[in-house]
Amino acid sequence: MKYNNEPVKNTNSLSNGVRLMRRVFVALSSEDGQDIAEYAVMVAVILIIVVGTLRLIGSNSNTVFSQVASSIG
């Protein structure tokens, strides 16, 4: 079975889903798909690090701003 990126002539939602699945299959089965997967993993790791850092800094900065506000007011 050969998959290609030709548009499907039927426009109902089932054919759109099939077209999407074909594109995903082509992307995952090609060499470029491996690059995309590697970039997705890197982005996920970076996001986890950024979110963790922001949560840590966020709680500490809230404490510092509260102390500054109470010393001013």
N, C-alpha and C positions, 0 to 999 in steps of 0.2 A: 504494500500500500504506500503510495507516494503522497506526501503532504506538500502543498504549496501555498502561497499567499494570494491566490486568486480570489476575488470577492465572490461570495455566494449570492446567487440571484434572488433567492427567497429571503424576504426581510422579516420573517416572524422571529420571535425570541429564541426558539429552539435552534434555528439555523445560525443566529448570532452567537449562541453559546457554543455551537459546533465550530464556528469560525474562530472563536476565541481559543478553544481547546486546541485547534490545529496550530495556531500561532504560538501558543505556549509549548506545544510539543516540538515544533520546529526550533524554537529558541533554546529549549533544554537539550535537544539532541545535537545541536551544532556546536562548534568550538566556541563561538561567541557566547553561547548559553552558559558555558562553564565560567567565562569571565564575568558574566552578569551575576551568576550565583556567588562567585567569590566577592564581588563588590557588595552584594546584598548582605553577606555575612560580615564584611568589614563595617558597613554602615550600621548594622545592628549592634555590633560590639561598641562602636564609637558612641552610639546613642545611649547604650546602657551606662557607659562611663560618664557621659555628660549628664544624664539624669541623676545618677548617683552623686556626682559632684555638686550639682545644683541643689539637691536635697540637703546635703551636708552643709554647704555654704548658706543655703537659705535659712536653716534653723539657727546657725551661728550669727548670721547677719541680723536676724530678727531680734536676737538677744542684745546685740551691740546697739542697734537702733533704739531699742526700748530703754537701755541704760542711758544713752545720750539724751533721749527725750525726757527721762525722769530727772536727770541732772540739770537740764536747761529749765524745765518747768517747775 
